[in-house]
């Protein structure tokens, strides 16, 4: 009856009608993870990889697959150095300190059982991030790693007669045992500064100033990414593994289109996300449907902790993300190939290789989501159409707050503009289309964490400097352009 | 025929049941055997603490909630038509983001 071994009784139907027995399902599940990593050869042996675990089923499953893959004795076992990060978002979702401590304690016991180094980060720590987090770092290797260099790196580690003396294995194992020793001694390494109630208040104020649940979720996602990126950079991780499942990514694809993120679909839902340059985000669980993950976790006792978030028990129509999830899930029950069709479509999207010198293009990246800015005003672009209709639909007489973000008008510091409108306008020019929509939903921009505001200020003044060189002085007959004192 | 069932809730579904994951229930006697459809009605009436629309939709469970009967997919057992036996184990796991 099982489609694979044809003899055992089936226990699960996945996809559009394949029934598996328990044993075959387990093999299939484990194999998919290794195949996903093997097909996309981006994780090199010996690399430090940060696993982003939210406690939910997909990321817990990912953690167990990593353990499984690293533990094999076969020469083809996975070889990288894992670390775990968990972000406690209870401050934003309104949990009490008690509940948060309990959740963290539960997860810590899971992490300790893995013997990997782990980091517990509180969302409040986002308030004290440095603004360097928003800069794209240069990638470790000059050009994207090719297949041949990957193969060479892996071959190096397979013990052969010749390689025995070099023992490159040992360096990986030494690193792993060294790290596990560290985790035994300084288990609380990840918990840096204790969070104060003021921090939690500031965080609550930030989220309270966002009007719509859609924007809240988007902002939360952005801040989460920044925290993970910062931890990865400071702790020396070059890769981050996120636990997005196939179903989750299908929903993300559709809701991102609705959010205005169409330009960055490939990076947001693809296997590897190179937008930050030095740290690459990979999504090894993207081939697993939620059903497979839930079933595997139940059958093979993978511990996962459900932590209620911002959107728990939200209504279907509360936010774009919720609505899309409900749409896709409902469609999936009647048409079981919905999610896989969306997934196949997303596989066809590829990230374009970044231009040779990414460093010069700093100002062309969005301030919040670090994607390429897609808001150049070209003639006849859809974006220009939205701007025009926005201007037309605003009442006359609101001259200050309408229009695009060229800051030249305001740079002389006239007191006429009201400051919040000015800063909204100025911030907008640094953001991509969908981040602009998120910011538009915020009532108090000064509630944003300091690193965002100071990086925005820095970029604005950088833009001003770049532009000011080309500004001619008032006197027409002065042929030499002078630098405008600003 | 008295049916003693053990129910397990996961993935956030327990939030609707007072955050209790494991339940042991005894279904009231009736002449015809209980099937899943009737069980859902019974759960909705007797066990759900809040927001029934997040668990049950119409006749069946809300899309996104995985149902396992004795550790097997309920699709293999006939879904709503499956007749419950004594000491069955039914698991509801929510795979949705919002629990």
Interface residues (C-beta under 8 A of the other chain):
Chain A: X10 X11 X12 X13 X19 X57 X247 X248 X251 X290 X291 X293 X294 X295 X298 X299 X306 X308 X309 X311 X312 X313 X314 X321 X322 X325 X326 X329 X330 X332 X333
Chain B: X10 X11 X12 X14 X15 X16 X51 X54 X63 X64 X66 X68 X71 X72 X73 X75 X76 X91 X93 X95 X96 X97 X98 X99
